[in-house]
Amino acid sequence: MTNCPKYSIIITVLPKEVRKDMKNKESASLSIMKIICVSIILILISGISVLAVNTNLSDVKIMLQNGYELTALTSKQTVAEVLEENHIILEDTQKATPALDEKISSGTVIKITDKTYNEVKIAEVSEQGVQTSLDELMQNYAPITEKIVVEQVAIPYETVTKNIAGTDKDVENKIIQQGAEGLKEITYKIKYQNDVEIEKTVLSEVVVKEPVNKIVQVNKKAVTTRGATDSRTSAVSYGGGKWSYSASDIDLLCAITAQECGSSYAGSLAVISCACNRAESAKWKKNGSDPLSQYKAKGQFCYSIDSHWKKRLNGNYASYVKQAVTDALNGKRNHNYLSFRAGGTHSGVYIGGNVYF
């Protein structure tokens, strides 16, 4: 029989006091762990609170032009940054209130609206790089004043030829009556802006003295020089900044001018000024070097577009139309623009119902 080794198991029983002490130490260790965990949680919460305070979030409202509203919680500082953060892009004709560079705070309301006409024009000028000021731009919108003015205007006399066919040639072209101009008083209502005349409207006309016709004896059929309807280009002379036309061409110039704008002296002068400006401009020389040639250019004025001007021939226009044409041919202008359209179809300066640019 093999001898097996003998093992002894020794069980040590700790005293009750020792076991109690160990249990207390274990409980104390667990309490310390709990305190540490709670402290870490409090530190994290405190850090988040400090971060939120330092971030300075603001509650703002954005009102779009279509009426849609949205509320945003943001850390951005300016209106522009808030709009960019919310992917809102302003059109050229829109603006934000407050302005894009304004600081925002909690409760700020940002409104998107249309710009005013003046703001759009200022922006257009700024984009073109034109050096100007707001005061200069606003001159076009200065208050308009009115005055009542009475002017005396000469009434030109007519030259009438008397047919004496069959008589001696020596009496041809003999003046048998000298002509004399008449006189009339015209009452105008004149509008001024920035001390510049912008519109002149006839209120009344009174003939003070009738003109006396000049009568010439000729050996041919009698004719009158006023009211000719020949629309063909006649000889025109130019010198010293002035144009001279035949009576028939003057009548044609007046008829076309009246058709384009015959409502006032200022409106008529603006139309003929446009033609004169073109005649003196290198850009428009291709259409002729005088106002009537510019009037007759294809597709430019009413002459080639319709035939309504024909009913105004033979003096069927207001006297101030002829006065405006005469003044322009003698060098007077009320603007330096080269084009115009009917009011409301283009941006520019309004004169007599048309807008010039």
C-alpha positions in Angstrom: 0.0 0.0 0.0 1.5 3.3 -1.1 2.0 5.9 1.5 0.1 9.1 0.5 1.2 12.5 1.7 -0.8 14.1 4.3 -2.2 17.6 3.9 -3.4 19.8 6.6 -6.1 22.6 6.1 -5.7 25.4 8.5 -8.7 27.7 8.9 -7.9 30.9 10.5 -10.8 32.6 12.1 -10.3 36.4 12.5 -11.5 38.0 15.6 -14.8 39.7 15.4 -13.3 43.1 16.1 -10.9 42.7 13.2 -13.6 41.7 10.8 -15.8 44.7 11.8 -12.9 47.1 11.2 -12.3 45.7 7.7 -16.0 46.1 6.8 -15.9 49.7 8.0 -12.9 50.5 5.8 -14.6 48.9 2.8 -17.7 51.1 3.3 -15.5 54.2 3.7 -13.8 53.4 0.4 -17.1 53.2 -1.4 -18.3 56.5 0.0 -15.1 58.2 -1.2 -15.7 56.9 -4.7 -19.2 58.2 -4.7 -18.1 61.6 -3.6 -15.4 61.7 -6.3 -18.0 60.7 -9.0 -20.5 63.4 -7.8 -17.7 66.0 -7.8 -16.8 65.1 -11.4 -20.4 65.5 -12.5 -20.7 68.8 -10.8 -17.5 70.1 -12.4 -18.8 69.0 -15.9 -22.1 70.8 -15.3 -20.4 73.9 -14.1 -18.1 73.9 -17.2 -21.1 73.6 -19.6 -22.8 76.5 -17.8 -19.7 78.7 -18.1 -19.4 77.7 -21.7 -23.0 78.7 -22.4 -22.5 82.0 -20.7 -19.3 82.7 -22.5 -20.9 81.8 -25.9 -23.6 84.5 -25.4 -26.3 83.0 -27.5 -29.0 85.4 -28.7 -32.6 84.6 -29.6 -33.4 86.6 -32.8 -36.4 86.6 -35.3 -36.0 87.0 -39.1 -39.0 88.3 -41.1 -38.7 87.5 -44.8 -40.4 89.7 -47.4 -42.9 87.1 -48.3 -44.2 87.1 -44.7 -42.4 84.0 -43.5 -40.9 84.3 -40.1 -38.2 82.1 -38.4 -36.6 82.2 -35.0 -32.9 81.5 -34.6 -30.6 80.9 -31.6 -27.3 82.3 -32.6 -23.9 83.2 -31.3 -23.2 85.6 -34.3 -22.7 89.3 -33.6 -24.0 91.2 -36.7 -27.1 91.1 -38.9 -25.0 90.0 -41.9 -23.5 87.1 -40.0 -27.0 85.9 -38.8 -28.4 86.0 -42.4 -25.3 84.2 -43.7 -25.7 81.5 -41.0 -29.3 81.0 -42.0 -28.4 80.9 -45.7 -30.4 84.1 -46.5 -29.1 86.1 -49.5 -30.4 89.6 -50.2 -31.3 90.6 -53.8 -29.9 93.9 -55.2 -33.3 95.5 -54.6 -33.7 94.3 -51.0 -32.4 95.6 -47.7 -32.3 94.4 -44.1 -33.4 96.4 -41.1 -31.4 96.8 -38.9 -28.5 97.3 -41.4 -26.2 94.5 -42.2 -23.3 95.9 -40.1 -25.5 96.5 -37.0 -24.9 94.5 -33.9 -27.7 92.1 -32.7 -28.9 91.2 -29.3 -31.4 88.8 -27.8 -34.9 89.8 -29.0 -33.6 91.5 -32.2 -36.1 91.4 -35.1 -34.5 91.4 -38.6 -36.8 92.5 -41.4 -36.2 92.0 -45.2 -37.9 94.6 -47.3 -37.6 96.3 -50.7 -35.2 99.2 -51.1 -36.7 102.6 -52.0 -36.2 104.0 -55.5 -33.6 106.4 -54.3 -31.6 103.6 -52.6 -31.6 101.6 -55.8 -30.4 104.5 -57.8 -27.6 105.2 -55.3 -26.6 101.5 -55.5 -26.5 101.6 -59.3 -24.3 104.7 -59.3 -22.0 103.1 -56.7 -21.7 100.0 -58.8 -20.7 102.1 -61.8 -17.9 103.6 -59.8 -19.2 107.2 -60.3 -17.8 109.5 -57.6 -20.8 111.5 -56.3 -22.6 112.3 -53.1 -26.1 111.7 -51.7 -26.8 115.5 -51.9 -26.0 115.5 -55.7 -28.3 112.5 -56.3 -31.1 114.1 -54.3 -31.0 117.3 -56.3 -33.2 115.4 -58.9 -35.8 115.1 -56.1 -35.7 118.7 -54.8 -39.0 120.5 -54.2 -40.7 122.0 -57.3 -41.8 125.6 -57.3 -44.2 127.3 -59.7 -44.4 130.9 -61.1 -46.9 132.7 -63.3 -45.0 134.6 -66.0 -46.3 136.9 -68.8 -44.2 137.1 -71.9 -44.5 139.2 -75.0 -43.8 137.2 -78.2 -43.5 138.5 -81.7 -45.9 137.1 -84.3 -44.0 136.6 -87.5 -45.6 138.0 -90.7 -46.2 136.0 -93.8 -44.7 136.8 -97.2 -47.4 136.6 -99.8 -46.7 136.6 -103.6 -49.1 138.2 -105.9 -49.5 136.7 -109.4 -49.1 139.3 -112.2 -48.4 136.9 -115.0 -48.4 138.6 -118.5 -47.1 142.0 -117.3 -43.8 143.6 -117.9 -40.9 141.6 -116.4 -39.6 144.8 -114.7 -42.3 144.5 -112.1 -41.3 141.0 -111.0 -40.4 140.6 -107.3 -41.6 144.1 -106.5 -42.6 144.7 -102.9 -45.9 146.4 -102.8 -46.4 146.1 -99.0 -43.8 145.8 -96.3 -44.4 143.2 -93.6 -44.7 144.0 -89.9 -44.5 141.6 -87.0 -47.5 141.3 -84.7 -47.3 141.0 -80.9 -49.0 138.7 -78.4 -48.9 138.2 -74.7 -48.6 134.6 -73.4 -49.2 133.7 -69.8 -47.2 130.7 -68.6 -47.1 128.6 -65.5 -43.4 127.7 -65.1 -42.1 125.0 -62.8 -38.6 125.1 -61.4 -36.5 122.6 -59.6 -33.1 123.6 -58.1 -33.7 127.0 -59.8 -33.8 125.3 -63.2 -36.9 125.5 -65.5 -38.3 122.0 -65.9 -41.8 122.6 -67.3 -43.5 125.6 -69.0 -47.3 125.4 -69.6 -49.3 128.0 -71.5 -52.3 129.3 -69.6 -53.5 131.9 -72.1 -52.6 133.8 -75.2 -53.8 137.3 -76.1 -53.0 139.0 -79.5 -52.0 142.6 -78.8 -51.2 143.5 -82.4 -52.0 141.5 -85.6 -49.1 141.0 -88.0 -49.1 142.7 -91.4 -48.3 140.5 -94.4 -45.5 141.3 -96.8 -46.8 141.3 -100.3 -44.5 140.7 -103.3 -45.5 140.9 -107.0 -44.1 138.0 -109.1 -44.8 136.8 -112.6 -45.9 133.3 -111.4 -48.6 131.6 -109.4 -49.1 133.1 -106.0 -47.7 131.1 -103.1 -47.3 131.6 -99.4 -44.2 130.7 -97.5 -45.9 129.7 -94.2 -47.6 126.3 -93.9 -45.6 124.5 -96.6 -46.0 120.7 -96.4 -42.9 119.7 -98.3 -41.2 117.1 -96.1 -38.1 116.8 -98.3 -34.8 118.0 -96.9 -34.0 121.5 -98.0 -30.8 123.4 -97.8 -29.7 123.9 -94.2 -26.9 126.2 -93.0 -25.0 125.9 -89.7 -22.7 128.4 -88.1 -21.9 129.6 -84.6 -23.8 126.8 -83.0 -27.0 127.7 -84.9 -29.0 126.0 -87.7 -31.0 127.9 -90.4 -33.9 126.2 -92.3 -36.5 127.1 -94.8 -40.0 127.9 -93.6 -41.3 124.5 -94.8 -38.5 122.7 -92.9 -39.3 124.7 -89.8 -42.9 123.7 -90.1 -41.8 120.0 -90.4 -39.5 120.3 -87.4 -42.4 121.8 -85.3 -44.9 119.1 -86.5 -42.5 116.3 -85.4 -41.6 118.0 -82.2 -45.3 118.5 -81.3 -46.1 114.9 -82.0 -43.3 113.7 -79.7 -44.3 116.2 -77.0 -46.5 119.2 -77.6 -47.9 119.6 -74.1 -45.6 122.4 -72.9 -42.7 124.6 -73.9 -40.3 122.6 -71.7 -41.4 119.3 -73.2 -41.1 120.6 -76.7 -37.7 122.1 -76.0 -36.6 118.8 -74.5 -37.5 116.9 -77.7 -35.7 119.2 -80.1 -32.8 119.5 -77.7 -32.4 115.7 -78.0 -32.2 116.0 -81.8 -29.7 118.9 -81.6 -27.5 117.0 -79.1 -27.4 114.1 -81.5 -26.5 116.3 -84.4 -23.5 117.5 -82.4 -22.5 114.1 -81.1 -19.9 112.0 -82.9 -21.9 108.9 -81.8 -25.0 110.0 -83.8 -23.3 111.7 -86.8 -24.2 108.7 -89.0 -27.8 110.0 -88.9 -26.9 113.5 -90.0 -25.3 116.6 -88.8 -28.5 118.6 -88.3 -31.7 118.1 -86.1 -34.1 117.5 -89.0 -31.8 114.7 -90.4 -31.8 113.2 -86.9 -35.6 113.4 -86.8 -35.8 111.6 -90.2 -33.4 108.8 -89.2 -35.0 105.4 -89.5 -36.6 104.0 -86.4 -35.6 106.9 -84.1 -38.4 109.5 -84.0 -42.1 109.4 -85.0 -41.3 110.6 -88.5 -40.3 107.1 -89.6 -42.5 105.2 -87.2 -45.9 106.5 -87.9 -47.7 109.3 -89.8 -49.5 111.0 -87.0 -47.1 114.0 -87.2 -48.6 114.9 -90.7 -51.8 116.2 -89.1 -49.7 118.8 -87.3 -48.2 120.3 -90.5 -49.3 123.7 -91.7 -48.9 125.3 -88.2 -51.3 122.9 -86.4 -49.3 123.1 -83.1 -49.1 125.5 -80.2 -47.0 128.7 -80.6 -44.7 127.6 -77.8 -43.7 124.6 -79.9 -42.4 126.8 -82.6 -40.8 129.0 -80.0 -39.0 126.0 -78.5 -37.8 124.8 -81.9 -36.6 128.3 -82.7 -34.8 128.6 -79.4 -33.1 125.2 -79.8 -31.9 126.0 -83.3 -30.4 129.2 -81.9 -28.4 127.2 -79.3 -30.8 126.9 -76.3 -31.0 123.5 -74.5 -32.7 122.2 -71.4 -30.8 119.0 -71.1 -27.7 117.2 -72.6 -29.2 113.8 -73.1 -29.2 111.8 -76.4 -32.2 109.5 -75.9 -35.7 109.5 -74.4 -38.7 107.2 -74.0 -42.3 107.7 -72.9 -42.6 108.2 -69.2 -42.7 105.0 -67.1 -40.7 102.9 -69.6 -37.2 103.8 -68.5 -35.3 105.4 -65.6 -34.0 108.9 -66.1 -35.0 112.6 -65.9 -38.7 113.4 -66.6 -39.5 116.4 -68.8 -43.0 117.0 -70.2 -44.1 113.4 -69.9 -41.0 111.8 -71.4 -38.0 110.4 -69.6 -34.5 111.4 -70.9 -31.3 109.4 -70.4 
